[in-house]
Amino acid sequence: MQTLLALYNVNDHKKAVQLLFRALMESSSDEWIHSYRRAITFYIDHIDEVW
């Protein structure tokens, strides 16, 4: 968690959010999150793109 906050504080928001999503994907047991795993994983790698 400290890494996420440190990245955010040095204005590396993209990397902080990517790490946050990866941590969520690895640790969550929520069925909704798991049902959207493929989409969320894709979004992590394309977080700055606008669709």
BELGINOR-V767748 format. One record per backbone hydrogen bond with DSSP energy under -0.5 kcal/mol. CO is the residue of the C=O (numbers start at 1). NH is the residue of the N-H. E is the energy in kcal/mol with one decimal. If there is no record, write none. Layout:
co = [CO & CO]
nh = [NH & NH]
e = [E & E]
This chain:
co = [1 & 2 & 3 & 4 & 5 & 6 & 7 & 8 & 11 & 12 & 13 & 14 & 15 & 16 & 17 & 18 & 19 & 20 & 21 & 22 & 23 & 24 & 30 & 31 & 32 & 33 & 34 & 36 & 37 & 38 & 39 & 40 & 41 & 42 & 43 & 44 & 46]
nh = [5 & 6 & 7 & 8 & 9 & 10 & 12 & 11 & 13 & 16 & 17 & 18 & 19 & 20 & 21 & 22 & 23 & 24 & 25 & 26 & 27 & 28 & 34 & 35 & 36 & 36 & 37 & 40 & 41 & 42 & 43 & 44 & 45 & 46 & 46 & 47 & 49]
e = [-2.2 & -2.7 & -2.7 & -2.3 & -2.5 & -1.4 & -3.0 & -1.7 & -0.8 & -2.0 & -2.6 & -2.4 & -2.5 & -2.1 & -2.6 & -2.3 & -2.5 & -2.2 & -2.6 & -2.1 & -1.9 & -2.2 & -2.0 & -2.2 & -1.2 & -0.5 & -1.0 & -3.0 & -2.8 & -2.0 & -2.6 & -2.2 & -1.2 & -0.7 & -0.9 & -0.8 & -1.6]
